Amino acid sequence: MSQILSAEQLAEVLAINIKTIQKLTRDGLLPHHRIGAGTIRYTLADVLAHTAVNQHPDDEAVDRFAAAMHAKMAQARAKGKEGWDDPERCSSEHLEHLLREAFTVNEWVDVANYAMMLWARGQSK
């Protein structure tokens, strides 16, 4: 089942400004659903499918995967998780441990996010 998002959540997932989401919606360029009076929601799969016209399958897969990574990071932030970017608060060894744990249970988006965290710290070889 596809994730249903508010305009604010969609902007965060896509890493674009909320005003851009609102303009694209007003202009009819983003698929959306009206729920009640003045409430608009977006289905992530619909938005991604709509914006993936004539993309190479590689690019489409990377875009969908990156959106899933964004969503997972946003969910973690909403739960108060933070500090991966501060080695004083979260060691590289701890991130590597979390990556291995995620790998053993086939949590591919988590694996990618932990790999991104290590990569952003310059830990890639």
C-alpha positions in Angstrom: 0.0 0.0 0.0 1.3 3.4 -0.9 2.1 6.0 1.7 -0.4 8.9 2.0 1.2 12.2 2.8 0.2 15.8 3.5 1.7 18.6 1.4 4.3 19.2 4.2 5.3 15.6 4.3 5.5 15.3 0.5 7.7 18.4 0.4 10.1 16.8 2.9 10.2 13.5 1.1 10.9 15.1 -2.2 13.3 17.6 -0.6 11.5 20.6 -2.2 9.8 23.7 -0.8 6.2 23.4 0.4 5.3 26.4 -1.8 6.4 24.4 -4.9 4.1 21.5 -3.9 1.2 23.9 -3.4 1.9 25.6 -6.8 2.2 22.3 -8.7 -1.1 21.1 -7.0 -2.9 24.4 -8.0 -1.6 24.1 -11.5 -2.9 20.5 -11.7 0.6 19.1 -12.2 0.6 16.8 -9.1 -1.9 14.0 -8.6 -3.8 14.5 -5.3 -6.9 13.6 -3.4 -9.3 16.0 -1.7 -10.4 14.7 1.7 -13.1 16.9 3.2 -13.2 20.7 3.0 -9.8 22.0 2.0 -7.7 19.0 3.0 -5.5 17.6 0.3 -3.5 14.4 0.5 -0.9 12.8 -1.8 -0.3 9.2 -2.6 3.5 8.8 -2.9 3.2 6.1 -5.5 0.9 8.3 -7.7 3.2 11.3 -7.4 6.3 9.3 -8.2 4.6 7.5 -11.1 3.3 10.9 -12.5 6.7 12.5 -12.3 8.6 9.5 -13.8 7.5 10.0 -17.4 10.1 8.7 -19.9 12.7 8.0 -17.2 15.2 5.2 -17.6 14.4 2.3 -15.3 17.6 2.9 -13.4 16.7 6.5 -12.7 13.1 5.6 -11.8 14.3 2.9 -9.3 16.9 5.3 -7.8 14.3 8.1 -7.4 11.7 5.7 -5.8 14.4 4.3 -3.5 15.6 7.8 -2.5 12.0 8.8 -1.8 11.7 5.8 0.5 15.0 6.7 2.2 13.7 10.3 2.7 10.4 9.0 4.2 12.2 6.6 6.5 14.5 9.4 7.7 11.6 11.7 8.3 9.8 9.1 10.3 12.9 8.6 12.5 13.2 12.3 13.0 9.5 12.5 14.0 10.3 9.9 16.7 13.1 12.0 18.0 16.0 10.1 16.5 18.9 12.4 15.6 22.6 12.7 16.0 23.9 10.3 13.3 26.0 13.2 11.9 27.8 13.8 15.2 30.5 11.2 15.8 30.5 12.3 19.5 26.9 11.1 19.8 26.9 8.2 17.3 30.1 6.4 16.4 30.8 5.0 13.0 31.1 1.6 14.6 27.6 1.9 15.9 26.3 2.9 12.4 28.1 -0.1 10.9 26.5 -2.3 13.6 23.0 -1.0 12.7 23.7 -1.4 9.0 24.7 -5.1 9.5 21.6 -5.7 11.7 19.3 -4.1 9.0 21.0 -6.3 6.4 20.4 -9.5 8.3 16.6 -8.8 8.3 16.4 -7.5 4.7 15.5 -3.9 5.7 17.0 -2.5 2.5 16.0 1.1 3.0 17.5 1.1 6.5 20.7 -0.5 5.0 20.8 2.3 2.5 20.2 5.0 5.1 23.0 3.7 7.3 25.3 3.4 4.3 24.4 7.1 3.4 25.3 8.2 6.9 28.7 6.5 6.8 29.3 7.8 3.3 28.4 11.3 4.4 31.0 11.0 7.1 33.6 10.1 4.5 33.7 6.4 5.6 33.4 4.9 2.1 36.4 3.2 0.6 
